[in-house]
Amino acid sequence: MSRSRLALKPDTGIVRGMKFIQATLVFGVIGFVLSWGILAMVQPDGKPWLLLAGTAAYLVLFWRKGCTGEH
C-alpha cells in the first residue's frame, strides 16, 4: 500500500520550478508593457493609456498573487 502512495505523490520540485518560470515570464511581460507605456508617454503626443493599463495589471496581479501569504 505504501508503494502506491509514493508513486502518486507529486514531485514538488518540478511544480515549484514551473511556478518560478511562469512568474518570471509574467514579470517580463509586465515589464515590457510598462516600458512600452513609458516610451509612448514621453512622445510629443504622449498617450498614457498603455502605461495606465500596464500599471493596473501589475497592481492587480501583485494584489491577487503576490500578497496571498502562501510562501
N, C-alpha and C positions, 0 to 999 in steps of 0.2 A: 504494500500500500504506500509506503513512504517513497518508493521508487517512482511511482506515477505522479505523486505530488511534486517531486523535484523536477520531473520532466515538464510539468505545466507551469512552473514558476517562471515569470518573465525576467529577462535579463535587464536589470535596472541601469546598467552602464550604457547600453545602447539607447535606451529611452532618454536618459539624461543627455547623451551626445546629440540625439536628434533635436531635443528642445533647445540646446545651445546653438545648433546650426540654424534652426528656424528663427530664434531670437536674433542671431547675427544678421540673417537675411532681412528681417523686418526692420532692424535698426539701420541697415544700409539703405533700404528703400526710403524710409522716413528721412534719413539724412540727405539723400538725393533730392527728394521733393522739397525739403526745406532750403537746400542750396539753390535749386532752380527757382524757388519762390523769391529768395533774396535777390538773385540776379534779375528776375523780372521786375522786382520792386524798384531797383536802382536805375532802371532805364529811364530816359527822359519822359516817356508817357507811362510811368510806373503803375502797374496793376497789382494790387495787394491780394487778389483772390487766391492765388496758389499758395502764397505764404500763409494766409489765414487758414486755408484748408489743411495744409501740412501741419500747422501748429495745433489745430483742433484734433487731427488724427493722432498726433503724438500724445497730447494730453489725455485723450480717451483711452488709448492703448496703455499708457502708463497707469492711469487710474484703474482700469479693468484688470490688467495683468501684473503690473509692477507692484501694486500695493495690496496684494491678496494675503500676504502673511504666510504663504506656503513655502517657506525657504528650507 
